[in-house]
Amino acid sequence: MAAITLTINNELIGARQGQTILEVARERGIDIPTLCHLDGLEEVGGCRLCLVELQGSPRPVPSCVTRAAEGMEITTHSDKLIEYRKMLVELLLAERTHTCSICVQNGNCELQTLAARLGIDHVRFDYLHQQLPMDASRERFALDHNRCVLCLRCVRVCDAVEGAHTWDVRGRGSTSRIVADLDRPWGGSTSCTDCGKCVQLCPTGALFRKGATVGEMIKERGFLNRILERRRLAAQRRPA
């Protein structure tokens, strides 16, 4: 694979052709915040928290879906980018109902952690207070739409890893909802395998295990890399 050189935060860096800016930055220990990104899942560039400034571009670009190229000059942290990221997280907090003190994910929530990292101690926007329903029809798991940030991790892992494609998205904009089997109660889904992968990859308390109390829901995401590694090794052993 061809090697390329680019500049990140005024430092000349070597990379491999085909890598994204996010991959290159993280290999160098540069921590760019993300929410929809997860190693092993197809990128969608939805949350926009990984925006970086690219010289010659009129606006910031999402680093998770932008391929690194020879001669790029990139800034990953600036006053403008930090303000963008704070605004995006505040909008997510305002769109749904994220009351951390009564959430099973309190203390283990990626959205909560991002807000703390960015120094967000209040939200400047009006809360929508949509009061969305909860689907607790599944025996072991439940879905609280009020805490969903539409990162689509559940949709992607169910489709690409489990192969069930139980989850999809209904609606547009602020009316978007994660739905099971063309919008039926999750408990009535005939495609769901009850594997729990979507629950483990959810960054907030939107998908959770029943019986978990406030702050108790600790999610384990390492299984995704183990699955992908087994698939890679199986492909190598497969005869040409």
Backbone as CSV, one residue per row, in Angstrom:
resi,resn,N_x,N_y,N_z,CA_x,CA_y,CA_z,C_x,C_y,C_z
1,MET,0.844,-1.192,0.000,0.000,0.000,0.000,0.881,1.244,0.000
2,ALA,0.595,2.180,-0.877,1.437,3.353,-1.049,1.425,4.228,0.203
3,ALA,2.568,4.834,0.464,2.696,5.736,1.607,2.475,7.173,1.152
4,ILE,1.889,7.968,2.028,1.662,9.380,1.752,2.116,10.188,2.960
5,THR,2.318,11.470,2.759,2.671,12.362,3.860,1.671,13.519,3.899
6,LEU,1.302,13.903,5.089,0.393,15.025,5.283,0.752,15.715,6.591
7,THR,0.145,16.850,6.808,0.426,17.625,8.008,-0.822,17.695,8.883
8,ILE,-0.665,17.291,10.147,-1.752,17.388,11.116,-1.268,18.225,12.295
9,ASN,-1.951,19.315,12.539,-1.586,20.226,13.635,-0.124,20.652,13.549
10,ASN,0.288,21.015,12.314,1.642,21.519,12.029,2.729,20.459,12.186
11,GLU,2.347,19.190,12.238,3.328,18.107,12.335,3.250,17.244,11.079
12,LEU,4.411,17.016,10.446,4.460,16.186,9.241,4.308,14.720,9.638
13,ILE,3.360,14.039,8.997,2.999,12.677,9.394,2.939,11.776,8.170
14,GLY,3.401,10.547,8.343,3.283,9.547,7.294,2.026,8.720,7.498
15,ALA,1.405,8.304,6.405,0.183,7.502,6.478,0.135,6.552,5.296
16,ARG,-0.854,5.653,5.322,-1.048,4.707,4.230,-2.205,5.172,3.371
17,GLN,-2.041,5.061,2.085,-3.102,5.456,1.169,-4.360,4.640,1.456
18,GLY,-5.500,5.314,1.506,-6.757,4.656,1.800,-7.233,4.862,3.220
19,GLN,-6.336,5.287,4.111,-6.743,5.566,5.480,-7.573,6.845,5.549
20,THR,-8.469,6.891,6.530,-9.201,8.129,6.768,-8.359,9.045,7.656
21,ILE,-8.728,10.309,7.667,-8.037,11.265,8.538,-8.158,10.837,9.992
22,LEU,-9.330,10.326,10.374,-9.530,9.883,11.756,-8.589,8.743,12.111
23,GLU,-8.433,7.778,11.220,-7.535,6.655,11.478,-6.100,7.129,11.637
24,VAL,-5.669,8.026,10.765,-4.300,8.540,10.837,-4.081,9.292,12.143
25,ALA,-5.034,10.129,12.500,-4.896,10.927,13.719,-4.824,10.037,14.951
26,ARG,-5.690,9.042,15.027,-5.709,8.188,16.213,-4.467,7.313,16.315
27,GLU,-3.907,6.926,15.184,-2.651,6.187,15.221,-1.542,7.024,15.839
28,ARG,-1.654,8.339,15.704,-0.659,9.262,16.257,-1.048,9.780,17.639
29,GLY,-2.091,9.204,18.220,-2.484,9.604,19.559,-3.262,10.895,19.631
30,ILE,-3.780,11.358,18.489,-4.589,12.582,18.453,-6.045,12.185,18.640
31,ASP,-6.648,12.603,19.722,-7.985,12.156,20.092,-9.043,13.088,19.511
32,ILE,-9.659,12.678,18.432,-10.762,13.427,17.827,-12.065,12.817,18.339
33,PRO,-12.960,13.598,18.928,-14.193,13.033,19.482,-15.121,12.496,18.399
34,THR,-15.818,11.408,18.722,-16.796,10.806,17.801,-17.963,10.276,18.618
35,LEU,-19.058,9.999,17.934,-20.201,9.363,18.577,-20.766,8.251,17.695
36,CYS,-20.924,8.515,16.402,-21.465,7.470,15.522,-20.381,6.478,15.096
37,HIS,-19.114,6.879,15.148,-18.017,6.004,14.718,-17.778,4.876,15.714
38,LEU,-17.476,3.696,15.173,-17.024,2.576,15.988,-16.201,1.675,15.090
39,ASP,-14.987,1.350,15.519,-14.123,0.496,14.710,-14.838,-0.808,14.366
40,GLY,-14.842,-1.147,13.084,-15.479,-2.377,12.635,-16.829,-2.170,11.990
41,LEU,-17.421,-0.976,12.148,-18.694,-0.673,11.509,-18.476,0.301,10.361
42,GLU,-19.304,0.171,9.338,-19.233,1.087,8.207,-19.494,2.517,8.675
43,GLU,-18.701,3.460,8.166,-18.851,4.856,8.568,-20.080,5.480,7.911
44,VAL,-20.745,6.354,8.662,-21.866,7.099,8.100,-21.640,8.608,8.172
45,GLY,-20.695,9.049,9.004,-20.413,10.481,9.115,-21.604,11.278,9.590
46,GLY,-22.391,10.698,10.490,-23.639,11.328,10.880,-23.543,12.333,12.008
47,CYS,-22.719,12.058,13.026,-22.736,12.917,14.212,-21.985,14.224,14.015
48,ARG,-21.024,14.233,13.100,-20.245,15.431,12.752,-19.358,15.925,13.888
49,LEU,-19.180,15.160,14.938,-18.299,15.575,16.021,-16.832,15.477,15.634
50,CYS,-16.530,14.691,14.614,-15.130,14.502,14.208,-14.697,15.505,13.140
51,LEU,-15.429,16.595,12.980,-15.060,17.616,11.994,-13.644,18.133,12.231
52,VAL,-12.900,18.306,11.137,-11.567,18.905,11.190,-11.474,19.977,10.106
53,GLU,-10.546,20.877,10.299,-10.324,21.913,9.289,-9.281,21.428,8.288
54,LEU,-9.608,21.565,7.013,-8.730,21.134,5.927,-8.393,22.346,5.075
55,GLN,-7.102,22.637,4.978,-6.689,23.807,4.200,-7.173,23.686,2.760
56,GLY,-7.817,24.745,2.291,-8.371,24.756,0.948,-9.835,24.401,0.894
57,SER,-10.370,23.859,1.992,-11.798,23.524,2.039,-12.565,24.688,2.665
58,PRO,-13.688,25.085,2.078,-14.430,26.233,2.609,-15.110,25.949,3.938
59,ARG,-15.232,24.686,4.303,-15.894,24.321,5.558,-15.213,23.089,6.148
60,PRO,-15.384,22.852,7.438,-14.794,21.649,8.050,-15.320,20.372,7.408
61,VAL,-14.519,19.317,7.454,-14.899,18.035,6.852,-14.921,16.954,7.930
62,PRO,-15.800,15.957,7.795,-15.827,14.852,8.768,-14.625,13.932,8.569
63,SER,-13.828,13.782,9.588,-12.578,13.033,9.440,-12.799,11.537,9.295
64,CYS,-13.965,11.023,9.718,-14.187,9.576,9.663,-14.468,9.077,8.249
65,VAL,-14.916,9.950,7.350,-15.230,9.524,5.988,-14.373,10.241,4.943
66,THR,-13.427,11.058,5.382,-12.557,11.775,4.453,-11.211,11.070,4.378
67,ARG,-10.850,10.605,3.192,-9.594,9.881,3.022,-8.400,10.835,3.075
68,ALA,-7.370,10.388,3.759,-6.139,11.170,3.796,-5.497,11.178,2.416
69,ALA,-4.947,12.312,2.033,-4.318,12.437,0.713,-2.995,13.157,0.853
70,GLU,-2.146,12.947,-0.124,-0.817,13.553,-0.125,-0.909,15.067,-0.017
71,GLY,-0.134,15.625,0.921,-0.022,17.074,1.036,-1.118,17.770,1.823
72,MET,-2.088,17.013,2.351,-3.146,17.650,3.143,-2.566,18.394,4.346
73,GLU,-3.193,19.510,4.680,-2.846,20.242,5.897,-4.115,20.334,6.752
74,ILE,-4.059,19.704,7.912,-5.264,19.477,8.719,-5.083,20.054,10.119
75,THR,-6.144,20.648,10.631,-6.192,21.084,12.022,-7.322,20.333,12.705
76,THR,-6.997,19.634,13.790,-8.009,18.820,14.468,-8.641,19.533,15.661
77,HIS,-7.970,20.523,16.208,-8.496,21.248,17.360,-8.227,22.742,17.193
78,SER,-9.267,23.523,17.178,-9.168,24.978,17.116,-10.355,25.541,17.871
79,ASP,-10.349,26.822,18.135,-11.464,27.427,18.858,-12.782,27.212,18.116
80,LYS,-12.731,27.324,16.775,-13.951,27.147,15.991,-14.446,25.711,16.051
81,LEU,-13.554,24.737,15.955,-13.945,23.340,16.005,-14.504,22.965,17.375
82,ILE,-13.875,23.477,18.415,-14.362,23.198,19.766,-15.761,23.765,19.955
83,GLU,-16.005,24.957,19.414,-17.334,25.561,19.516,-18.357,24.770,18.706
84,TYR,-17.949,24.283,17.518,-18.827,23.422,16.714,-19.239,22.194,17.523
85,ARG,-18.249,21.541,18.117,-18.509,20.301,18.839,-19.397,20.543,20.061
86,LYS,-19.158,21.618,20.762,-20.004,21.950,21.913,-21.451,22.180,21.458
87,MET,-21.613,22.893,20.360,-22.954,23.173,19.850,-23.661,21.876,19.456
88,LEU,-22.947,20.964,18.795,-23.552,19.708,18.358,-24.005,18.865,19.544
89,VAL,-23.180,18.787,20.571,-23.549,18.003,21.747,-24.725,18.657,22.473
90,GLU,-24.727,19.979,22.560,-25.844,20.684,23.190,-27.148,20.439,22.424
91,LEU,-27.074,20.428,21.102,-28.271,20.163,20.299,-28.789,18.744,20.525
92,LEU,-27.879,17.789,20.657,-28.294,16.417,20.953,-28.974,16.343,22.315
93,LEU,-28.422,17.050,23.285,-29.003,17.054,24.627,-30.375,17.725,24.640
94,ALA,-30.551,18.730,23.776,-31.809,19.476,23.749,-32.897,18.759,22.962
95,GLU,-32.492,17.921,21.990,-33.488,17.312,21.103,-34.325,16.244,21.802
96,ARG,-33.691,15.423,22.635,-34.405,14.368,23.354,-34.347,14.670,24.861
97,THR,-34.636,13.683,25.683,-34.649,13.899,27.131,-33.539,13.080,27.766
98,HIS,-32.435,13.722,28.084,-31.275,13.042,28.655,-31.112,13.456,30.113
99,THR,-31.909,12.862,30.979,-31.810,13.141,32.411,-30.891,12.097,33.031
100,CYS,-29.622,12.469,33.179,-28.593,11.493,33.566,-28.855,10.861,34.923
101,SER,-29.410,11.608,35.862,-29.531,11.126,37.241,-30.449,9.919,37.381
102,ILE,-31.312,9.666,36.394,-32.218,8.520,36.469,-31.987,7.541,35.323
103,CYS,-30.849,7.624,34.667,-30.547,6.774,33.504,-29.694,5.577,33.914
104,VAL,-29.998,4.407,33.366,-29.221,3.204,33.660,-27.773,3.340,33.192
105,GLN,-27.529,4.283,32.262,-26.202,4.450,31.685,-25.403,5.558,32.379
106,ASN,-25.936,6.154,33.406,-25.270,7.255,34.101,-23.865,6.842,34.547
107,GLY,-22.864,7.619,34.121,-21.474,7.311,34.446,-20.787,6.432,33.424
108,ASN,-21.570,5.810,32.531,-21.000,4.950,31.483,-21.527,5.334,30.105
109,CYS,-21.919,6.590,29.949,-22.562,7.074,28.728,-21.579,7.886,27.898
110,GLU,-21.483,7.583,26.617,-20.546,8.297,25.749,-20.963,9.752,25.540
111,LEU,-22.266,10.009,25.454,-22.742,11.380,25.298,-22.426,12.191,26.548
112,GLN,-22.646,11.620,27.699,-22.336,12.276,28.967,-20.838,12.571,29.074
113,THR,-20.024,11.608,28.676,-18.569,11.778,28.721,-18.110,12.889,27.780
114,LEU,-18.694,12.930,26.574,-18.356,13.985,25.621,-18.710,15.365,26.159
115,ALA,-19.875,15.475,26.764,-20.300,16.758,27.328,-19.325,17.220,28.404
116,ALA,-18.873,16.288,29.240,-17.919,16.634,30.290,-16.577,17.055,29.701
117,ARG,-16.120,16.322,28.682,-14.837,16.645,28.040,-14.856,18.037,27.418
118,LEU,-16.005,18.404,26.854,-16.114,19.694,26.176,-16.473,20.830,27.133
119,GLY,-16.627,20.507,28.405,-16.918,21.547,29.385,-18.333,22.077,29.328
120,ILE,-19.276,21.244,28.884,-20.670,21.682,28.781,-21.351,21.512,30.141
121,ASP,-21.725,22.618,30.756,-22.423,22.556,32.035,-23.848,23.099,31.944
122,HIS,-24.250,23.543,30.754,-25.625,23.960,30.504,-25.882,23.914,29.006
123,VAL,-27.141,23.965,28.617,-27.521,23.919,27.206,-28.138,25.260,26.831
124,ARG,-27.646,25.847,25.749,-28.098,27.188,25.341,-29.374,27.169,24.510
125,PHE,-29.831,25.986,24.131,-30.975,25.884,23.234,-32.215,25.416,23.982
126,ASP,-33.367,25.721,23.422,-34.624,25.291,24.035,-34.773,23.780,23.924
127,TYR,-35.167,23.152,25.001,-35.418,21.714,24.988,-36.731,21.423,24.253
128,LEU,-36.729,20.375,23.439,-37.941,20.014,22.710,-38.928,19.243,23.585
129,HIS,-38.399,18.490,24.558,-39.257,17.713,25.457,-40.311,16.931,24.675
130,GLN,-39.844,16.062,23.794,-40.765,15.339,22.914,-41.587,14.265,23.627
131,GLN,-41.121,13.786,24.775,-41.837,12.756,25.539,-42.180,11.557,24.651
132,LEU,-41.151,10.921,24.170,-41.311,9.787,23.261,-41.577,8.500,24.041
133,PRO,-42.155,7.509,23.388,-42.500,6.263,24.094,-41.284,5.377,24.333
134,MET,-41.467,4.396,25.199,-40.465,3.363,25.449,-41.038,2.026,24.989
135,ASP,-40.204,1.226,24.343,-40.625,-0.101,23.897,-39.961,-1.135,24.804
136,ALA,-40.733,-1.693,25.713,-40.225,-2.708,26.633,-40.856,-4.062,26.348
137,SER,-41.262,-4.265,25.092,-41.977,-5.492,24.737,-41.059,-6.700,24.569
138,ARG,-39.734,-6.467,24.458,-38.786,-7.581,24.342,-38.538,-8.175,25.726
139,GLU,-38.299,-9.460,25.801,-38.168,-10.110,27.104,-36.955,-9.610,27.888
140,ARG,-35.788,-9.480,27.210,-34.559,-9.148,27.940,-34.135,-7.694,27.808
141,PHE,-34.572,-7.020,26.754,-34.066,-5.683,26.453,-35.209,-4.689,26.276
142,ALA,-34.844,-3.403,26.308,-35.840,-2.347,26.104,-35.219,-1.210,25.303
143,LEU,-36.071,-0.409,24.682,-35.654,0.737,23.870,-36.361,1.987,24.377
144,ASP,-35.564,2.984,24.755,-36.096,4.272,25.197,-35.756,5.315,24.137
145,HIS,-36.730,5.698,23.326,-36.497,6.649,22.241,-36.035,8.015,22.763
146,ASN,-36.352,8.334,23.990,-35.977,9.636,24.543,-34.469,9.806,24.657
147,ARG,-33.738,8.717,24.707,-32.283,8.785,24.890,-31.503,8.444,23.623
148,CYS,-32.220,8.212,22.525,-31.569,7.850,21.261,-30.965,9.081,20.586
149,VAL,-29.717,8.960,20.106,-29.062,10.056,19.394,-28.930,9.760,17.904
150,LEU,-29.568,8.686,17.440,-29.585,8.317,16.014,-28.181,8.168,15.436
151,CYS,-27.318,7.530,16.190,-25.962,7.247,15.692,-25.975,6.109,14.672
152,LEU,-27.031,5.308,14.691,-27.245,4.175,13.775,-26.277,3.016,14.008
153,ARG,-25.623,2.989,15.146,-24.770,1.836,15.441,-25.586,0.552,15.480
154,CYS,-26.784,0.626,16.077,-27.630,-0.570,16.180,-28.037,-1.074,14.805
155,VAL,-28.385,-0.153,13.916,-28.786,-0.525,12.562,-27.628,-1.196,11.834
156,ARG,-26.451,-0.618,11.968,-25.286,-1.116,11.227,-24.789,-2.454,11.747
157,VAL,-24.744,-2.622,13.085,-24.245,-3.894,13.612,-25.238,-5.018,13.351
158,CYS,-26.530,-4.715,13.418,-27.550,-5.741,13.158,-27.507,-6.190,11.701
159,ASP,-27.219,-5.267,10.816,-27.190,-5.582,9.389,-25.880,-6.258,8.984
160,ALA,-24.745,-5.608,9.324,-23.459,-6.053,8.797,-22.824,-7.182,9.597
161,VAL,-23.090,-7.258,10.896,-22.433,-8.266,11.732,-23.376,-9.427,12.052
162,GLU,-24.575,-9.118,12.562,-25.523,-10.184,12.899,-26.252,-10.684,11.663
163,GLY,-26.427,-9.816,10.647,-27.087,-10.225,9.415,-28.593,-10.323,9.511
164,ALA,-29.189,-9.713,10.527,-30.636,-9.807,10.710,-31.381,-8.608,10.134
165,HIS,-30.763,-7.446,10.167,-31.364,-6.183,9.726,-32.740,-5.974,10.362
166,THR,-32.788,-6.167,11.665,-34.025,-5.909,12.408,-34.324,-4.417,12.463
167,TRP,-33.278,-3.620,12.684,-33.456,-2.179,12.910,-33.398,-1.367,11.631
168,ASP,-34.162,-0.295,11.603,-34.103,0.680,10.517,-34.560,2.022,11.066
169,VAL,-34.684,3.019,10.198,-35.050,4.362,10.630,-36.335,4.789,9.944
170,ARG,-37.256,5.320,10.728,-38.497,5.867,10.206,-38.517,7.362,10.451
171,GLY,-39.058,8.133,9.482,-39.195,9.572,9.654,-37.964,10.341,9.203
172,ARG,-38.028,11.662,9.351,-36.933,12.535,8.947,-36.735,13.609,10.015
173,GLY,-35.496,14.087,10.094,-35.199,15.166,11.020,-35.519,14.806,12.460
174,SER,-36.160,15.726,13.170,-36.451,15.507,14.583,-37.522,14.441,14.801
175,THR,-38.190,14.013,13.731,-39.213,12.967,13.861,-38.641,11.573,13.599
176,SER,-37.347,11.470,13.351,-36.727,10.172,13.064,-36.782,9.263,14.288
177,ARG,-37.025,7.993,14.038,-37.090,6.994,15.101,-36.418,5.710,14.630
178,ILE,-35.781,5.019,15.541,-35.299,3.675,15.263,-36.491,2.730,15.403
179,VAL,-36.715,1.897,14.395,-37.859,0.981,14.427,-37.398,-0.441,14.102
180,ALA,-38.148,-1.397,14.613,-37.870,-2.818,14.365,-38.877,-3.375,13.372
181,ASP,-38.393,-4.162,12.424,-39.267,-4.878,11.476,-40.373,-3.996,10.892
182,LEU,-39.988,-2.942,10.204,-40.951,-2.054,9.549,-41.961,-1.464,10.535
183,ASP,-41.441,-1.086,11.710,-42.222,-0.359,12.723,-43.271,-1.215,13.420
184,ARG,-42.801,-2.303,13.996,-43.655,-3.083,14.883,-42.981,-3.117,16.259
185,PRO,-43.697,-3.465,17.336,-43.051,-3.568,18.647,-41.878,-4.533,18.595
186,TRP,-40.803,-4.173,19.278,-39.593,-4.999,19.251,-39.911,-6.427,19.706
187,GLY,-40.788,-6.567,20.684,-41.140,-7.899,21.175,-41.821,-8.757,20.126
188,GLY,-42.406,-8.142,19.110,-43.073,-8.892,18.048,-42.200,-9.110,16.834
189,SER,-40.934,-8.734,16.920,-40.023,-8.887,15.784,-39.757,-10.362,15.502
190,THR,-39.861,-10.739,14.233,-39.559,-12.106,13.834,-38.131,-12.253,13.314
191,SER,-37.454,-11.124,13.095,-36.085,-11.184,12.576,-35.034,-11.072,13.681
192,CYS,-35.392,-10.478,14.829,-34.432,-10.274,15.911,-33.980,-11.611,16.488
193,THR,-32.659,-11.782,16.620,-32.093,-13.016,17.162,-31.846,-12.939,18.658
194,ASP,-32.155,-11.793,19.263,-31.974,-11.591,20.708,-30.501,-11.683,21.113
195,CYS,-29.599,-11.320,20.177,-28.163,-11.447,20.448,-27.642,-10.363,21.391
196,GLY,-28.279,-9.189,21.380,-27.861,-8.108,22.264,-26.723,-7.247,21.742
197,LYS,-26.285,-7.482,20.506,-25.186,-6.674,19.965,-25.555,-5.201,19.900
198,CYS,-26.775,-4.906,19.481,-27.206,-3.515,19.381,-27.196,-2.842,20.748
199,VAL,-27.566,-3.582,21.778,-27.593,-3.040,23.137,-26.185,-2.689,23.594
200,GLN,-25.240,-3.581,23.327,-23.868,-3.355,23.769,-23.186,-2.210,23.034
201,LEU,-23.602,-1.947,21.795,-22.940,-0.889,21.024,-23.625,0.463,21.147
202,CYS,-24.804,0.513,21.726,-25.500,1.793,21.896,-24.685,2.700,22.812
203,PRO,-24.400,3.947,22.401,-23.539,4.820,23.210,-24.246,5.451,24.405
204,THR,-25.574,5.390,24.437,-26.341,6.003,25.522,-27.220,4.945,26.188
205,GLY,-28.210,5.382,26.941,-29.129,4.451,27.577,-30.364,4.174,26.753
206,ALA,-30.291,4.415,25.442,-31.456,4.185,24.592,-31.792,2.702,24.489
207,LEU,-30.796,1.866,24.324,-30.978,0.419,24.315,-30.316,-0.129,25.573
208,PHE,-31.075,-0.845,26.370,-30.515,-1.310,27.636,-31.093,-2.663,28.024
209,ARG,-30.391,-3.305,28.931,-30.806,-4.601,29.445,-31.807,-4.395,30.574
210,LYS,-32.907,-5.089,30.531,-33.905,-4.973,31.584,-33.321,-5.437,32.923
211,GLY,-33.708,-4.762,33.971,-33.226,-5.110,35.301,-32.039,-4.291,35.747
212,ALA,-31.431,-3.547,34.815,-30.298,-2.691,35.185,-30.828,-1.469,35.927
213,THR,-30.170,-1.107,37.015,-30.582,0.057,37.788,-29.752,1.269,37.397
214,VAL,-30.042,2.407,37.977,-29.379,3.665,37.622,-27.867,3.534,37.731
215,GLY,-27.174,3.846,36.643,-25.715,3.834,36.617,-25.090,2.458,36.537
216,GLU,-25.904,1.409,36.395,-25.381,0.048,36.461,-25.018,-0.535,35.100
217,MET,-25.545,0.018,34.031,-25.412,-0.585,32.709,-24.036,-0.301,32.120
218,ILE,-23.131,-1.259,32.237,-21.790,-1.162,31.645,-21.777,-2.013,30.383
219,LYS,-21.443,-1.391,29.273,-21.510,-2.087,27.990,-20.131,-2.579,27.556
220,GLU,-20.115,-3.729,26.890,-18.881,-4.370,26.461,-18.857,-4.384,24.945
221,ARG,-17.894,-3.654,24.354,-17.866,-3.511,22.895,-16.719,-4.268,22.236
222,GLY,-15.881,-4.925,23.040,-14.741,-5.627,22.474,-15.114,-6.803,21.605
223,PHE,-16.348,-7.312,21.762,-16.761,-8.480,20.979,-16.725,-8.187,19.483
224,LEU,-16.933,-6.922,19.094,-16.994,-6.587,17.674,-15.646,-6.849,17.005
225,ASN,-14.565,-6.428,17.635,-13.237,-6.672,17.067,-12.913,-8.159,17.027
226,ARG,-13.377,-8.920,18.036,-13.124,-10.363,18.035,-13.851,-11.046,16.888
227,ILE,-15.085,-10.627,16.621,-15.850,-11.200,15.500,-15.158,-10.902,14.172
228,LEU,-14.743,-9.659,14.003,-14.104,-9.266,12.747,-12.772,-9.978,12.554
229,GLU,-12.038,-10.202,13.639,-10.760,-10.906,13.537,-10.987,-12.360,13.134
230,ARG,-12.014,-13.004,13.708,-12.321,-14.389,13.317,-12.700,-14.468,11.847
231,ARG,-13.449,-13.483,11.368,-13.842,-13.474,9.962,-12.623,-13.280,9.062
232,ARG,-11.712,-12.423,9.494,-10.508,-12.182,8.694,-9.654,-13.439,8.599
233,LEU,-9.488,-14.150,9.723,-8.695,-15.366,9.729,-9.373,-16.464,8.892
234,ALA,-10.697,-16.523,8.952,-11.430,-17.524,8.167,-11.269,-17.246,6.677
235,ALA,-11.262,-15.963,6.310,-11.097,-15.609,4.903,-9.699,-15.963,4.406
236,GLN,-8.704,-15.833,5.275,-7.333,-16.181,4.893,-7.161,-17.686,4.669
237,ARG,-7.902,-18.478,5.457,-7.789,-19.945,5.328,-8.595,-20.490,4.161
238,ARG,-9.544,-19.663,3.671,-10.405,-20.130,2.589,-9.579,-20.314,1.307
239,PRO,-9.707,-21.440,0.614,-8.932,-21.657,-0.631,-9.307,-20.642,-1.705
240,ALA,-8.317,-20.240,-2.469,-8.548,-19.237,-3.516,-9.373,-19.835,-4.637
